[in-house]
């Protein structure tokens, strides 16, 4: 019988990344604390911001390397 694996990212973390990607696609995503930085220019950056927000909220996300 196949062994059941625990998911690496919680569903809530996925939703945070999803919402950040939506903001990136609309062009409203900004980097830095409180959105004081520049406009987010890459998909990777948007994903990283979403995961960072999820981490701060205590959702299950693997540690940064």
Secondary structure, 3 states (H helix, E strand, C coil): CCCCCCCCCCHHHHHHHHHHHHHHHHCCCECCHHHCCCECCCHHHHHHHHHHHHHHCCCCCCCCC
